[in-house]
Amino acid sequence: MGRWLIIFGIVLIAAGLLWPWLQKLGLGRLPGDIVIEREGFRLYIPIVTSLLISIVLSLALWLINR
């Protein structure tokens, strides 16, 4: 369990460091991500981005466990 927490922490740090570069690729603004903007209010629901990240992480963890 401890090993997985360390790996998860490293992945989060890497994602945080790479986020500006990932945004330039369009991650976070994919079709299917919901953005509602009103005066003084912004709601962002990254549905497709979350699904994509989930699939990539699932595949990576599956490959690690093989």
C-alpha positions, -999 to 999 in steps of 0.1 A, spaced: 0 0 0 28 24 9 44 18 -25 12 28 -43 9 59 -23 44 70 -33 37 62 -69 5 81 -68 23 111 -52 50 111 -79 23 110 -106 5 139 -91 37 159 -88 46 151 -125 11 161 -136 14 194 -117 48 201 -133 36 192 -168 2 209 -166 12 241 -185 26 219 -213 -4 196 -213 -28 226 -216 -10 237 -248 -19 203 -262 -56 210 -255 -59 188 -224 -86 205 -203 -104 219 -233 -116 188 -250 -150 184 -267 -173 172 -241 -158 193 -213 -186 215 -199 -178 252 -193 -206 276 -181 -196 312 -179 -217 340 -164 -208 374 -151 -187 368 -120 -191 330 -122 -174 302 -141 -183 265 -138 -159 240 -154 -167 202 -155 -139 183 -173 -159 151 -182 -139 140 -212 -106 151 -198 -113 130 -167 -122 100 -187 -91 103 -208 -68 106 -178 -86 77 -162 -80 55 -192 -43 64 -195 -37 58 -157 -56 25 -158 -35 13 -188 -3 24 -171 -12 7 -138 -22 -25 -157 11 -25 -175 30 -20 -142 12 -49 -126 18 -74 -155 
